């Protein structure tokens, strides 16, 4: 037996699982074909946040007068903006390398595939430095992640030049003058927001009836208005018929309610979803159950094949780094025989556009569809002292409580820094707080978080500042 | 540092009284040393140390009632050396032998704990904290659930929403069926104070309810209210039995064994249950359980209550063995040294008040048993034989039946079989 646990994929699911396994005294190896930290650190969460910060600061420069400040002709150097983003990614990537060494986790660079073995499948690694290595462990955890969905039949396929996925969109040579973003989920909206901040004409095409379709409808509506105020344009309920490349850029033919329209722009970003990385791993031969490009698992990540587990994006939505880490830790603790901590912990979601959007738990529509009677509280940041002082009065906090038990069932926020606040509600839900605990909690003044308190009060008709 | 936890002395035990400490702070203990005595519903048990170490702190005082299973009761600091793997304790400072006269009189927990306001969250007893999420507390309150009867599935056993959502008030957790049910029900029933019922305060002494009294109150109330019971009475002539007993005891004299009338009754009950197995039954929602063996429980009066130790597989045992067992069980019942498995379960009970001259009486069924036999005094009475008046020693017995499993005719057939065995003890040999 070479290892107790081998983890395939060193993204936020895999490398965190590896650290936890090491903490539990398991002899652990991790296989990565590209870069430690996975998409999250290298091509996703982190470098986009660096880009968005640049965009946000730049946008603020145009509002200096609001604060009694002035600067001459703000400009940006796009190459440096991208360079900063890459540096941030590089710093964190080496940080993961340090963590692996610190926890004595063997990092194997290469591409893994699985073969039948006992007590777990064998891991055969085509190593980057050449040669093949076959390892047998007691447990194998698949954490291979996911990638952007493409639809080549209608031209929705990145070419690295005019048509981008998130990956190319992060490192272009120049900022586009005009851009069509196809898909209004978190990824599409973040890039739309970033390039709009740098002055691009941006059109977002969404097939469903509203943008950010997984968010609460009120938030979707408010977000659209806020983005439109910043000059973003939207086509909602629009089906992409075809994307063709022209000499100057791209043409996207869409159909909205029977009417067709041809949109033109310099570049296009394809953000129409995610597919799991399940190919070329030998999963079919092992009899792993796969549905819609995702591995089917039980609550602990077990695939049904002895010794084989799957966590994170490859195990299905929501495709979020923190969900992957949570599953990784849970899976390893399960392997080590520890009792489960909390299988039902709600998973918050964040979109780092300007303004930010954050949510946890059920939307109002989902709660009602589940047959729950809810009390709804709302509080707008325009009535919050800190928000007014900061000039960030856009947005609101919406809370949903079960009308019978007072359980907090969902919270939805849009506004400045709400992504830093949502974990207050996530903690409340994990601890199974009711309105009583939220009402009784003291929120510091002046902070934007006071709106979280007021929203909970409002649900029970007790709001103080509205 | 190791916490010593309140042990579960039986699978169904939920809480107990920490009757007495045999060690004190600073004492050194070795694995296997008896460190405390725990009083459960019916028995006093000894707690042994599992680890060696020095008693750092006593966390639960002697005399504390309602100590939850698995609650820390004391803290041991690490052993002298690195924690040796379970030393089979040879030398160690022996704890001073339990001062025998200081019997485990549980101090009435008079120091009323400042009771948390909400019923659902508080648990009277020793005021021990129950870890439950706010949402779980609220749902429990809304549904009238007692959190202390639930097992938490959250971190560190915290009770969370999932644990209360599907729990039903009064639904007995399978394992603790009988034990758990009543205090809950007691709570729902409006209890009037003695004053409300016209008995002035100060006109009586109040004896606190100990574990046994609570259990008797609860189980008997449950049974009398919930089990549809009816009595069947029959007279038995026991002259032959008395004569047989005399001969048997003569035979056993050299062994120092003395068979009582009650021992013969127990044996006859067991044989009769084999002959009418329908009477050896328990009701359960899943069906009527017909027991393979006659495990006969005998009621033993003890100070402060009663207890029903069991003669297992009584139908397989000879009178000498039954006599030896009843003597031993009764003695240990009176000193409260029975193990839980010696008084829990049983398929049929016998209660005998003949020695007090009681002519006949009807007992309350000891759930989940299907019947209980109440045995009165044997007295010489005039009987009619043919057309002649004669004198016989007559004993009345009353069988109380759970009508859900033992119908009138079944009970009557059992009594018929029992009567035949008592009136002709030789029949037990057949």
Interface residues (C-beta under 8 A of the other chain):
Chain A: X341 X342 X344 X404 X405 X406 X407 X431 X432 X433 X434 X436 X437
Chain B: X133 X134 X135 X136 X138 X139 X142 X154 X155 X160 X161 X162
